[in-house]
């Protein structure tokens, strides 16, 4: 059916059977707690004052709610929200139409405002009375009953303005409407719970379970303000239990009935408590079930809590407080509070020590000890480069960039071989090249080194393919012998597929623990790294930026050089190497301690083009230069000229060109 919003709400109010089922005795079956479904059960009671409002006295679920609110509570929506109203419209088969304005008779209808009409209606219906003045009157009469004294309540009577009345009007939950005695009068203890709601306890001990307790006005946990206080807060079931804990020197919140832990969880989602919670619900089956559900909810929301037995053999806090062992109850409350205070003190001390440990003053001694030892340099084997870098590579992230096939892997592996010869462990993550191919390249380089040492022709060296084909001879034997002298320091992690930096860190940590010192790390290469398990990035740039940052952290944490190989952006192939040359990662510029660009000599100069690049690649040896683009530890801008014998995987320095202006 098609209705305006106002008409739709009225239709729902007038037709509760559209959602609710009739109870067997009276009212409707409560969809929340099921009261009214038994053979003698009375369910939801219809309000006589507010159209379409219901109260569940039997289950104690709610007071003064309408059908949309009940639907919201049943389906986990926010009562009064747009989603709850729409769900009610859907269940009743209602399509909302706009008010069409003036009618055909010329009578103007009420103009619609920006707020839906039914929202105004609901807000008006939900307005609660301010009971503050009534609390004062009831509190004046508290001396007319000795019930608080019998339950051990003294200081809390005044603090919470407990009241008394001998004329509280309600209905007898055991009788049907119209039956004599249906409306009854209690002698009652009043528990104020904010200006807009209170609870009532029947002081007639023979009244029965259903006629023992009522809630009026806004229904929320008792003493919620304690959650933002300076003490840990006990969570108990009833108001008298909460007052008993407070009399014993603690602070407490009462759920105000079984099954009401959900309301507390909703409140805690919006505002977490200032101190840990202590769960101490009733020891009957329902109380223990609720405590476990509450504990699970708190854990899910990250709210600190503990579960404490403060009642011993007694069912609840008030029973324990009024027993012969009351002193044990009081001591249990205090011990529980003190245990939390001790834990908080320990946590504060740990926090204080942690921050003290990172002050400059606390690290002065370590600073001077480190200064005396000097910064450890790892020579690269290229003497001219080491001279410019003041000894070689240092702890930090070095990034070597070049265009495709310019020899960046060869350059890094030549450095690795030299560091291994010097006795340093080197852990190489090869994501594109197989372990055997890297080994073959190193042995090929050794044959050319032997040729130079013996002043023989460079063409006496053996290529990688010669090595892999197993060509015999004295040269191969000599090169293999030389390689075996340092190969034990080369750890080649072969992964012909993407791995993440988390796996790299794990392998570095494992080798460090095994050897007692961190290895030099080489990652070949950046563009083949993948995200870590569980990471979700939008694209390659985010993945690489995160990888660069992770590898910088790795270098700092393990105090070792990390060499990361990267390709140049294709748009920069014809330009002089610069910071914009690195593919897609802006993180390189900020995270790298040392940036080295490998390029053909003359690249980027006037007249440089694809044809000249191809000619340079055909030369033997190729004329290359290594440009220091960033150096956090010294000068930058220098260009080191190199001959690259590509067939034999060997670089040789030929000179240094300083940056312009030096």
Buried (B, 14 or more C-beta within 10 A) or exposed (E): EEBBBBBBBBBBBEEBEBBBBBBBEBBBBBBBBBBBBBEEBBBBBBBEEBEBBBBBBBBBBBBBBBBBBBBBBEEEBEBBEEEBBBBBBEBBEBEBEEBEEEEEEEEEEEEBEEEBBBBEBBEEBBEBEEBEEBBEEBBEEBEEBEBBEEBBBEEBBEEBBBBBBEEBEBBBBBBEBEEEEEEBEBBBBBBBBBBBBBBBBBBEEEBEEBBBBBBBBBBBBBBBEBBEEEBBBBBBBBBBBBBBBBBBEBBBBBBBBBBBBBBBBEBBEEEBBEBBBBBBBBBEEEBEBBBBBBBEBBEEEEBBBBBBEBBEEBBBBBBBBBBEBBEBBBBBBBEBBEBBEEBBEEEEEEEEEEEEEEEEEEEEEEEEEEEEEEEEBBBBBBEBBBBBBEBBBBBBBBBBBBBEEBBBBBBBBBBBBBBBBEEBBBBBBBBBBEBEBBBBBBBBBBBBBBBBEEEEEBEEBBBBEBBBEEEEEEBBEBBBEBBEEBBEBBBBBBBEEEBBBEBBBEBBBEBBEEEEEBBBBBBBBBBBBBBBEEEEBEEEBBBBBBBBBBBBBBBBEBEBBBBBBBBBBEEBBBBBBBBEBBBBBBBBBEBBBBBBBBBBBBBBEEEBEEEBBEEBEEBEBBBBBBBBBBBEBEEBBBBBBBBBBBBBBBBBBBEBBEEEEE
